[in-house]
Amino acid sequence: MRQQLVLLSVIFLGVASISTVFSSEISDGPYVFEKGKQREVVWVCDGKKQVFKVDLIVPQTLNGCSGNVKLWSPAPSEDEQLEYAGEYRVAAASDIHGQFDLFLQLLKNNNILDKNDKWNFSNGHFVITGDVFDRGPKVTEALWFLYDLEKQAERAGGKLHLLLGNHEVMTLNGDLRYLNEKYLETAEITNTAYEDLYAKNSVLGDWLRSRPVLVKVNGILFAHGGFHPDLAEIEMSAKDVNDLFKQNLVEKELAKPRYGMGQYLHKSKGPIWYRGYFREDEISSDELNQLLNHFGATHIVVGHTTQEAIKSVHDGRVIAIDAGMKYGSYGELLLWDGGEFTRGTLAGKKFPLGKATKATKTRSNLAKESAN
């Protein structure tokens, strides 16, 4: 039985309690909650809920049926730095959507990770423009992996930037329309609303609430969806966008409903939902230049709007990096080194970044091509 493998590498302060057994044999977790000087650790092992109390020790390793995780000090309440510049490489990916195995393959084949799935990008900066959640079956694994990879990057002098996407915000707000069936079962087995597994007092929930909605690295401005020209028109700074967005992140945690620009930033023109760069006549060349000048950026890089492959639009000023990883068969990585952009394929081949064309190869053909 897999449940016999549920061990903790710390001293137990309580006895595991098991709730109703379901026919499902899913394993998931852990979901870890801060409880004063203790932590409550919840696993789902072979369709059964298991709960442990452990000492609050940092760092701390938990070994369980769905893998091992390492816990670090609580995330800072806010990562104030939104702009970075230096002599280092940059990589970016987007819209993992629970396709964790494919994501690992992409990173290893492009030397972001070594053969042991550890940070291998030296002092480089790796940006993920949101949407780890929903659709696929390995969201929890992806989150814990990124949680630890962030620390590995820091120790190597590099940086992992996980930005909020619309699916992170949807999940935190209980909008579960795209949730994989596995996590509906997890919620039922644990008798906990799925969004409450990421509550403020949970390790991953606290960590997610500390993530920004944008970042600028070496003049490249990243966000999940993008920036509407309105933001330049009203001269709203990147810091103001991030601060106000974060202040209105989880509606049930607000003293009053979102309103004004706080509401605007969470709607279709906001940084996690905007698709205007890919709609004809929605943004002019002059408006895009005004946006870039306003934010002091050379390029805008976004996910959210799925493409067959990473490509640039608007004469190279906007780069779309959601290459359809959510479908589970192919994905790409954007690479920047010394001012040059390249596409890293699933097989690790590198190609110059191309502009959008009418004749775009299908995702299946790209997957085959990258493997040859």
C-alpha positions as CSV (number, residue, x, y, z in Angstrom):
1,M,0.0,0.0,0.0
2,R,1.3,3.4,-0.9
3,Q,-0.1,4.8,2.3
4,Q,2.6,2.9,4.2
5,L,5.2,5.1,2.4
6,V,3.8,8.2,4.1
7,L,6.8,9.2,6.2
8,L,7.8,12.6,7.5
9,S,11.5,13.5,8.1
10,V,10.5,15.4,11.2
11,I,9.1,14.5,14.6
12,F,5.3,13.8,14.5
13,L,3.3,15.7,17.1
14,G,0.1,13.9,16.3
15,V,-1.3,10.8,14.8
16,A,-2.5,10.5,11.2
17,S,-6.3,10.7,10.9
18,I,-8.0,9.1,7.9
19,S,-11.4,10.2,6.6
20,T,-13.7,8.5,4.2
21,V,-12.1,6.1,1.7
22,F,-13.0,6.8,-2.0
23,S,-12.8,4.3,-4.9
24,S,-10.3,6.6,-6.5
25,E,-6.6,5.8,-6.1
26,I,-5.3,9.3,-6.6
27,S,-2.5,10.6,-4.5
28,D,-1.9,14.4,-4.1
29,G,-0.3,16.9,-1.8
30,P,0.9,17.9,0.5
31,Y,-1.2,20.9,1.5
32,V,0.6,22.5,4.4
33,F,-1.0,25.0,6.8
34,E,0.6,27.2,9.5
35,K,-1.0,26.5,12.9
36,G,0.9,28.7,15.4
37,K,4.1,26.9,16.2
38,Q,3.1,23.8,14.3
39,R,2.2,22.9,10.7
40,E,-0.7,20.7,9.7
41,V,0.2,18.5,6.7
42,V,-2.6,17.1,4.6
43,W,-1.9,14.3,2.0
44,V,-4.2,12.3,-0.2
45,C,-2.8,8.8,-0.5
46,D,-4.5,6.1,-2.6
47,G,-7.8,8.0,-2.2
48,K,-7.5,8.5,1.5
49,K,-7.0,11.7,3.5
50,Q,-4.0,11.7,5.9
51,V,-3.3,14.5,8.4
52,F,-0.2,15.1,10.4
53,K,1.0,17.8,12.8
54,V,4.7,18.6,12.7
55,D,7.0,21.1,14.4
56,L,7.6,24.4,12.7
57,I,11.2,23.9,11.6
58,V,12.9,25.7,8.7
59,P,14.0,24.3,6.4
60,Q,12.0,21.1,6.7
61,T,11.6,18.1,4.4
62,L,8.3,16.2,4.1
63,N,8.4,12.8,2.5
64,G,5.1,11.3,1.3
65,C,3.2,9.2,-1.1
66,S,3.1,11.9,-3.8
67,G,6.7,12.9,-3.5
68,N,9.1,14.9,-1.3
69,V,8.9,18.6,-0.6
70,K,11.1,21.0,1.2
71,L,9.7,23.9,3.2
72,W,11.4,27.2,3.6
73,S,10.8,30.4,5.5
74,P,7.5,32.1,4.8
75,A,7.4,34.2,1.6
76,P,7.8,37.9,2.1
77,S,4.6,39.8,2.2
78,E,5.6,41.6,-1.1
79,D,8.5,41.3,-3.5
80,E,9.1,45.0,-4.0
81,Q,11.6,44.6,-6.8
82,L,9.9,44.6,-10.2
83,E,12.9,45.6,-12.4
84,Y,16.2,43.8,-12.9
85,A,19.2,44.5,-15.1
86,G,22.5,42.8,-15.4
87,E,24.8,40.7,-17.5
88,Y,22.8,37.5,-17.4
89,R,20.7,35.3,-19.7
90,V,16.9,35.3,-19.6
91,A,14.5,32.5,-20.3
92,A,10.7,32.5,-20.2
93,A,7.8,30.0,-20.4
94,S,4.1,30.3,-19.9
95,D,0.9,28.4,-19.3
96,I,2.1,25.1,-17.8
97,H,-1.4,24.1,-16.9
98,G,-0.5,21.1,-14.9
99,Q,1.6,19.5,-17.6
100,F,4.5,19.1,-15.2
101,D,6.3,16.2,-17.0
102,L,6.3,18.1,-20.3
103,F,7.5,21.2,-18.5
104,L,10.5,19.3,-17.0
105,Q,11.4,17.8,-20.3
106,L,11.4,21.3,-21.9
107,L,13.6,22.7,-19.2
108,K,16.1,19.9,-19.1
109,N,16.5,19.8,-22.9
110,N,17.2,23.6,-22.9
111,N,19.7,23.3,-20.0
112,I,17.6,25.3,-17.5
113,L,17.7,22.1,-15.3
114,D,20.4,19.5,-15.0
115,K,19.7,15.7,-15.4
116,N,18.6,15.6,-11.8
117,D,16.0,18.3,-12.3
118,K,18.0,20.9,-10.4
119,W,18.7,24.5,-11.3
120,N,21.4,24.7,-14.1
121,F,20.9,28.3,-15.3
122,S,23.7,29.9,-13.3
123,N,22.9,33.6,-12.7
124,G,20.2,33.7,-15.3
125,H,16.6,34.8,-14.8
126,F,13.8,32.5,-15.6
127,V,10.3,34.0,-15.9
128,I,7.1,32.1,-15.9
129,T,4.2,34.3,-17.0
130,G,1.5,32.6,-15.1
131,D,-1.1,29.8,-15.4
132,V,0.5,26.9,-13.6
133,F,-3.1,25.9,-12.5
134,D,-6.0,24.1,-14.1
135,R,-6.5,21.7,-17.0
136,G,-3.6,19.2,-16.4
137,P,-3.2,16.5,-13.7
138,K,0.1,17.7,-12.0
139,V,-0.5,21.2,-10.7
140,T,0.5,20.4,-7.1
141,E,3.8,18.9,-8.3
142,A,4.5,21.9,-10.5
143,L,3.9,24.3,-7.7
144,W,6.1,22.6,-5.1
145,F,8.8,22.2,-7.8
146,L,8.8,25.9,-8.6
147,Y,8.6,26.8,-4.9
148,D,11.9,24.9,-4.3
149,L,13.5,26.0,-7.7
150,E,13.2,29.6,-6.6
151,K,15.5,28.9,-3.7
152,Q,17.9,26.9,-5.9
153,A,18.1,29.8,-8.3
154,E,18.8,32.3,-5.5
155,R,21.7,30.1,-4.1
156,A,23.2,30.1,-7.6
157,G,22.9,33.9,-8.0
158,G,20.0,33.6,-10.4
159,K,16.3,34.3,-10.1
160,L,13.0,32.6,-10.7
161,H,10.1,34.9,-11.4
162,L,6.6,33.3,-11.2
163,L,4.0,35.8,-12.2
164,L,0.3,35.6,-11.6
165,G,-1.9,34.5,-14.5
166,N,-5.7,34.5,-14.7
167,H,-5.9,30.8,-13.6
168,E,-4.0,31.5,-10.4
169,V,-6.4,34.3,-9.7
170,M,-9.4,32.3,-10.7
171,T,-8.4,29.4,-8.4
172,L,-7.7,31.7,-5.4
173,N,-11.2,33.2,-5.9
174,G,-13.0,29.8,-6.2
175,D,-13.6,29.9,-10.0
176,L,-12.9,26.2,-10.7
177,R,-14.4,25.9,-14.2
178,Y,-11.1,24.5,-15.7
179,L,-10.0,22.4,-12.7
180,N,-8.8,18.9,-13.5
181,E,-11.1,16.2,-12.2
182,K,-8.3,14.9,-10.0
183,Y,-8.4,18.1,-7.9
184,L,-12.2,17.9,-7.6
185,E,-11.6,14.5,-6.0
186,T,-8.9,16.0,-3.7
187,A,-11.4,18.6,-2.5
188,E,-14.0,16.0,-1.9
189,I,-11.6,13.6,-0.1
190,T,-10.2,16.4,2.1
191,N,-13.6,17.9,2.7
192,T,-12.1,21.2,1.8
193,A,-13.1,23.7,-0.9
194,Y,-10.2,23.6,-3.4
195,E,-9.4,27.3,-3.1
196,D,-9.2,26.8,0.7
197,L,-6.3,24.4,0.2
198,Y,-4.5,27.6,-0.9
199,A,-5.7,29.8,1.9
200,K,-3.6,32.6,3.3
201,N,-2.3,30.4,6.1
202,S,-1.1,27.6,3.7
203,V,2.5,27.5,2.6
204,L,1.6,27.6,-1.1
205,G,-1.2,30.0,-0.7
206,D,1.0,32.5,1.1
207,W,3.7,32.0,-1.5
208,L,1.2,32.6,-4.4
209,R,-0.1,35.8,-2.7
210,S,3.5,37.1,-2.7
211,R,3.9,36.7,-6.5
212,P,3.8,39.8,-8.7
213,V,1.7,40.3,-11.8
214,L,4.6,41.8,-13.9
215,V,8.3,42.0,-14.0
216,K,10.9,43.8,-16.2
217,V,14.2,42.0,-16.9
218,N,16.9,43.7,-19.0
219,G,14.3,46.0,-20.6
220,I,11.9,43.1,-21.4
221,L,8.5,43.6,-19.7
222,F,6.7,40.4,-18.8
223,A,3.0,39.8,-17.9
224,H,0.5,37.0,-18.4
225,G,-1.9,38.8,-20.7
226,G,-0.4,42.3,-21.4
227,F,-1.0,46.0,-20.9
228,H,-3.8,48.0,-22.4
229,P,-2.9,51.4,-23.9
230,D,-5.0,53.0,-21.2
231,L,-2.2,52.5,-18.6
232,A,0.1,54.7,-20.6
233,E,-2.6,57.3,-21.1
234,I,-3.2,57.6,-17.4
235,E,0.5,57.3,-16.6
236,M,0.1,54.4,-14.2
237,S,3.5,53.0,-13.3
238,A,4.4,49.3,-13.2
239,K,4.6,49.5,-9.4
240,D,1.2,51.1,-9.2
241,V,-0.3,48.4,-11.5
242,N,1.3,45.6,-9.4
243,D,0.3,47.1,-6.0
244,L,-3.3,47.8,-6.9
245,F,-3.7,44.5,-8.6
246,K,-2.4,42.7,-5.5
247,Q,-4.4,44.7,-3.1
248,N,-7.5,43.4,-4.9
249,L,-6.3,39.8,-5.4
250,V,-8.8,37.7,-3.5
251,E,-12.3,39.1,-3.3
252,K,-13.4,37.4,-0.1
253,E,-10.4,38.8,1.7
254,L,-11.3,42.4,0.8
255,A,-13.1,44.7,3.2
256,K,-15.3,45.9,0.3
257,P,-15.8,44.8,-3.3
258,R,-13.3,45.8,-6.0
259,Y,-14.0,49.2,-7.6
260,G,-12.4,51.8,-9.9
261,M,-8.9,50.8,-11.2
262,G,-8.8,47.9,-8.8
263,Q,-11.7,46.4,-10.6
264,Y,-10.4,47.5,-14.0
265,L,-7.1,45.6,-13.5
266,H,-9.0,42.4,-12.9
267,K,-11.2,42.7,-16.0
268,S,-10.6,42.1,-19.7
269,K,-8.2,45.1,-20.1
270,G,-6.1,44.1,-17.1
271,P,-2.7,42.4,-17.1
272,I,-3.9,38.8,-16.7
273,W,-6.8,38.9,-19.2
274,Y,-5.8,41.4,-22.0
275,R,-5.6,39.9,-25.5
276,G,-5.5,43.1,-27.6
277,Y,-2.0,42.5,-29.1
278,F,-3.5,39.6,-31.2
279,R,-6.8,41.3,-32.3
280,E,-6.9,43.3,-35.4
281,D,-7.1,47.0,-35.0
282,E,-7.3,46.9,-31.2
283,I,-3.9,48.6,-30.6
284,S,-2.1,50.9,-33.0
285,S,1.6,51.0,-33.6
286,D,1.7,54.4,-32.0
287,E,-0.2,53.2,-28.9
288,L,2.2,50.3,-28.5
289,N,5.2,52.6,-28.8
290,Q,3.6,54.8,-26.2
291,L,3.2,51.8,-23.9
292,L,6.8,50.7,-24.3
293,N,8.1,54.2,-23.7
294,H,5.9,54.7,-20.7
295,F,7.2,51.5,-19.0
296,G,10.8,52.0,-20.3
297,A,10.7,48.7,-22.1
298,T,12.1,47.4,-25.4
299,H,9.7,44.4,-25.7
300,I,6.6,43.1,-24.1
301,V,6.4,39.3,-23.5
302,V,3.1,37.6,-22.7
303,G,1.4,34.2,-22.5
304,H,-2.3,33.6,-22.2
305,T,-3.1,33.7,-26.0
306,T,-2.1,30.3,-27.3
307,Q,0.1,30.1,-30.5
308,E,1.4,27.1,-32.5
309,A,4.9,28.3,-31.6
310,I,6.6,31.2,-29.9
311,K,6.4,34.2,-32.2
312,S,6.7,37.9,-32.4
313,V,4.1,40.4,-33.5
314,H,3.9,44.1,-34.0
315,D,7.3,44.2,-35.8
316,G,9.0,42.3,-33.0
317,R,7.9,44.5,-30.2
318,V,5.5,41.9,-28.6
319,I,6.4,38.3,-28.1
320,A,3.8,35.6,-27.5
321,I,5.2,32.6,-25.6
322,D,2.2,30.4,-24.9
323,A,3.1,27.6,-27.4
324,G,0.3,25.3,-26.2
325,M,1.9,23.3,-23.4
326,K,-1.6,22.8,-22.0
327,Y,-2.3,20.3,-24.7
328,G,0.3,18.0,-23.3
329,S,2.4,17.2,-26.4
330,Y,4.6,20.2,-27.1
331,G,6.0,23.4,-25.6
332,E,8.7,26.0,-26.2
333,L,10.9,28.3,-24.2
334,L,11.9,31.8,-25.1
335,L,15.6,32.5,-24.6
336,W,17.4,35.8,-24.6
337,D,21.2,36.2,-24.6
338,G,23.1,39.4,-25.3
339,G,20.1,41.1,-27.0
340,E,19.2,38.1,-29.2
341,F,16.0,36.2,-28.9
342,T,15.7,32.5,-29.8
343,R,13.1,29.7,-29.5
344,G,14.0,26.7,-27.5
345,T,12.1,23.6,-28.8
346,L,10.9,20.7,-26.7
347,A,13.9,18.7,-28.1
348,G,16.3,21.5,-27.1
349,K,17.0,22.8,-30.6
350,K,17.4,26.6,-31.0
351,F,15.8,28.7,-33.7
352,P,15.8,32.4,-34.3
353,L,12.6,34.1,-33.2
354,G,10.4,34.5,-36.2
355,K,7.6,37.0,-36.8
356,A,4.0,35.8,-37.3
357,T,3.1,34.6,-40.7
358,K,-0.1,33.5,-42.3
359,A,1.3,30.0,-43.0
360,T,1.9,28.7,-39.5
361,K,3.0,25.1,-39.0
362,T,0.8,22.9,-36.8
363,R,1.7,22.1,-33.3
364,S,2.0,18.4,-34.1
365,N,4.4,19.1,-37.0
366,L,6.5,21.4,-34.8
367,A,6.7,18.6,-32.2
368,K,7.9,16.1,-34.8
369,E,10.3,18.6,-36.4
370,S,11.9,19.5,-33.1
371,A,12.5,15.8,-32.3
372,N,14.3,15.1,-35.6
